[in-house]
Structure formats: structure tokens, C-alpha cells
Amino acid sequence: MATGWLVPPRPRLRARPQHDDLGAALAAAQQHQVVAMDHLVAAAKPQQLRDLRRAAPHDAGGVGVGVGGNRAHPESLERLMPDPALKPKVLKGVAMAKQAKKMRVTSAAGTDLHIDMEGANVGGGCGISDEKGQIDYWPGGLCAFYPRPGAVTGTVVMVAGDINLTFKRYLSDPVHMQIERDCITEIHGPGMDADLMKSYFAAWQDPNAYYTSHLGWGMNPRARWDTLVMFDRNDTNGTEQRAFAGNFLFSTGSNRFANRFTEAHFDLPMRNCTIELDGQIVVEKGNLIPELA
């Protein structure tokens, strides 16, 4: 088996705001022949890897597997080696999400978000790519989906300790977001966290920047919420924080299944939320139910 490493190039910055290191996704769109290997390990984000597969569909050409290291710190990669026991748990969560018609996310802080799951594109990542053409990422452990257009409405309230992974920082102050049919119509809060988000959204000068992207929840019991403080911002892109068990991952930006595209993107893992699928709790106050834990 031939194995190779691929690090997608970063293109010149095209937009006014600073990217959160998604530039390789833009470079991938310009690549027609990316790699010819049986096993590929690519140092990229899951979004970058999906763009790589669209740009050069290596599974159609006989290439077997893609695994993304996501620029995680080597200590995180070593501590979060792929675990075969995680895969059936993730697949169970994915199956539950695929069967659901409605999702509701609530929290004591005031989050009350309603998502129509019908027509959503549901998937998951478990850190193991053991099937031909499959793309996964490492560290892994996430159930996620892209809703259909107009499916997301309600309120999201982030509080101190929740994470803005675009800025690679923990929040110190609450941030309130009102969402109507996928679109964030209001952002407010008493401190700098809300001001930073409002400024960054506005800087793109792109209405699509304000729309929801993928949503989901973390599944990896070994991933930790608190390790972001241990690394410089240039050393990690926070894959571990997307995957820590029981987090609600709220994201904004592109959703190709809703035919919306933008270069802006926020990944916002939140703690202590309760997630229900058709009234059945899958995450309770930030804790996975036993059949998923």
C-alpha cells in the first residue's frame, strides 16, 4: 500500500478579514490532480478535505482513504489516537440524527434552538478511515449535519467558558444570538466577545456570513474542553474542542446543501446544553446519554 502526506497550499488572502486558516479550501478548488495514493494523510481541516475530494475525487480513481490531522498539536494527536470503540457510538448517534424529524437545543443560560431535521445531510467523524473513499479527521468524535434551507430558528446564548474557535479563545462574557430561518438577525452581549463577533461578521460584507452552517454534538470522551489554553493559537485549530463529549457545536457560514456559500465561518462549541431528537434526550446538560457515552 502506498501512503502519502498532503499539506494543501494556502492561497493569497482574498478577503478583507483574516481567515481562521480555511485558506486551503480555496486552494483545493484549483487543484485537478491532487494525489494518487492508496492511503492519504492530509494536514487539513475536515472542510478542506471535503473540498479536496470535490476538486479531485480520488475515491473514483481507486484511492482508498483520507485522514485529516487538522493541524492538531502533536500532544493532542498522541493523546487522542483513533479508537475503534468510538466508531459504533458515533454511528449510533448518526443513525439517531438521520431518523429524527426535529431537534431542540436548550440550556440554563437561555439557548432555545429548534431545527427541522427533515432533509438534513447527516454524517459523523470517528477518527478512523477504514473504507475506500472515506474521509475522516483526527482527532475525531462528532455527529454533525447540514440542515435544509430555513430549518433553524431560535435563540443561542453562549456564556463564559464556551469557545469561539475562529478566534481560538474562551468566552468571558455572554453572547446572545437570535436566529430566524437560518439567519442570525441579532447579536448582543455586555462585553468584548459580542463586539468581536459583530465586527468580524460585518467585515465580510457578505449576507451569507450570518447564516447557520453545520450543527451537531461531540462524542469523544477522551477529548478535553480545557486544552485550548495549553497551546499558542498558531499550534492548533481546536479539533479536540469540536469533539469533546457532550458539547453542542453551533457553526455559521457555508452550507452547500442549502446552496449558500461564503468564506466566513464560525465554529462555536458550547457546554452544558441539552439536545433532544423528537423529544428524546441525547445530550443532557452537556453529558451524553449512556448508549452514546
Buried (B, 14 or more C-beta within 10 A) or exposed (E): EEEEEBEBEBBEEEBEBEBBBBBBBBBBEEBEEBBEBBBBBBBBBBBBBBBBBEBBEBBEEEBBBBBBBBBBBEEBBEBBEBBEEBBEBBEBBBEBBBEBEBBBBBBEBEBEBBBBBEEBBBBBBBBBBEEEBBBBBBBBBBBBBBBBBEBBBBBBBBBEEBBBBBBBBBBEBBBBBBBEEBBBEEBEBEEEBBBBBBEBBEBBEBEBBBBBBBBBBBBBBBBBBEBBEEBEEEBBBBBBBBBBBBBBBBBBBBBEBBEBEBBBBBBBBBBBBBBBBEEEBBBBEBBBBEEBE
